[in-house]
Amino acid sequence: MSHKNIFVTLFYSKFVYGVRTLTTIFLGYKKIKWKNFIIAEIIVMFFAVSLVVIVGVLIGNGYKIALGIFKSFKIALTLVFVSLFIFYLVQKNLVKYISKKQEILKK
C-alpha cells in the first residue's frame, strides 16, 4: 500500500468485515497526512454510501417486481423448485463433462 492507492484501500476496507480498523491503524503507521486521510475518507465514504444506497434501491425494486409477478405463492414456490432442479441437472452434467475432459487429458 502506498500513498497512491489510499482511495482504493479505503474503499475496499469499507466492505470487508474487520479490516476497517486495521486499515486506519496501518495508514497511521505509514504516516499518511491527516488532511489527505480526511479528504480521501470523505470521498470514499460518499462513493461507498452511494453504492450501498443504489444496491438497496435496486433490490427493493426487484422485490416489488417479483411480488407483482408472483401474486400466488404456489407459482413462486414452483419456480423455485424448477430453478433448483435445473441447477442440479446443469451441475451434474458439468461435473461429468469436466471428469471426461480430465480423463482425456491424463491419457
N, C-alpha and C positions, 0 to 999 in steps of 0.2 A: 504494500500500500504506500502510496506517495501523495504528495500534495495535489498531483494532477487528477487523481481519481477519488477525491474525497466525496464528490457528489454521488458517484456510483456506490461507493462503500456505504455511505449513509442511507441511500435508497434501499439497497438490499437488506441492510440491517433493520429496516422498519418491518420487514415481512418474515424474518427468520427469528423464531422464538428463542429468547435467551441471549441473543447476540447484541441487542441494542446497548445494553450497559457495558459490555466488553468493548464494543466499538468506541464508545465515548471515552473509556479509560485508555484504550490504545491510542486514540487521537491525541489525548493529553500527553501520553508518553512520547509520541512523535513530535511534540511541541508545535502543534498546529496553532496558529494565532487565533485567539478567541474571536476576533472580528470576522475572520474568514470562516470559522466554525459556525458562528451565529448566522451569517449570510447563507452559507451552504445548508444549514439545518432548516432555515425558513423556506428556502426554495424547494428542498427535498420534501419537507413536510407538506407543502402546497401540492406537489405532484402526487405524493402518497395518498393524501386525503382525497384528492380529486379522483384518483384511480379507484379507491375503495367505494366512494360515493357512486361513481359511474357503474361499477360492477353491481353494487346493491340495487340501483335503479333498474338495470337490465334484468337481473334475476327476479326482482319484484314484478316487472312487466311480463316476464316469462311465465311466472305463476298465474298471473291474470289470464294470459292466453291459454295456458293449459287448463285452467278451471273452466274457461269458456268452451273449450273443445270437449272436455270430459265432464259433461254435466251429470253423467251417470257413473257411479263408482264401478259398476260392472265393466264398462268399456275401458276405464283406466286400468283396472286390475288385469283384464285380458291382455291389454297392450304390454303391460309389464311382464307378464308371463311369456308372451310371444317373443318379446325382445330378449329375455333371458335365455329362452330356448334357442333362438338364432345365434346368440353369443356363444352358447355352449357348442353348437354344431360347428361354428366357424373356428373356435378354439381347438376342438377335437381334430378337425381336418387340417388345421395349420400345424399341429403337433405331428401328425402323420407325415405331412409334406416335408417338414424340416427333418424328421428322422430319416426319410428316404434320401434326402439330399446329403445328409451326413454319411450315410452308408455308402453312397456313390463316391463321395469324396475320399473315404477311407480306402477304397479299392484302388 
